[in-house]
Amino acid sequence: MSSVIDALYQLKYNPFKYGEHIASFYSTIQNVEKNLLLAPLIIPLCTHPTFGTSLSSAVFGEKKKSSIWTIFNDRAKFYDLQERISEFQSLTEQCIQFCLTNDWLAIDDKNLSLEYITTSDQKLTLQKNAANFGKLVSGHSVIELYAFLGVKPR
């Protein structure tokens, strides 16, 4: 019975599907040093039932601008975020490897950062909630984001 459950889990959470979330996030993030450290937050927040919906409906532009404080305003909903980060750690690593293999991302070893490659031959379907999450965290420090979300990096 557990093999059936494991197989269903693998179908739902696989690097082929969530690799696009990672690449979409890094396609929009700007001015964040050591942004590789933010990778563990992408899948847990973008797949969260509440925050995923909030992220996909975030508004950016001249008239309205969403922020991390408006999207993540209900701190009580973070009760399981640390567990979700731990649960999706392996998937996040597989997704990063998938993105590197498809030339969607490149690693900057000196700055501990991932950079989006715009000249990739592989087609990327932009994931709106992950792209909006990248816009939201742009300009904030990694320490500030982890402290705001109340989680510890691993």
Summary of the structure (lengths in Angstrom):
residues: 154
radius of gyration: 15.2
end to end distance: 31.5
largest distance: 53.1
contacts: 429
relative contact order: 0.25
helix: 59%
strand: 5%
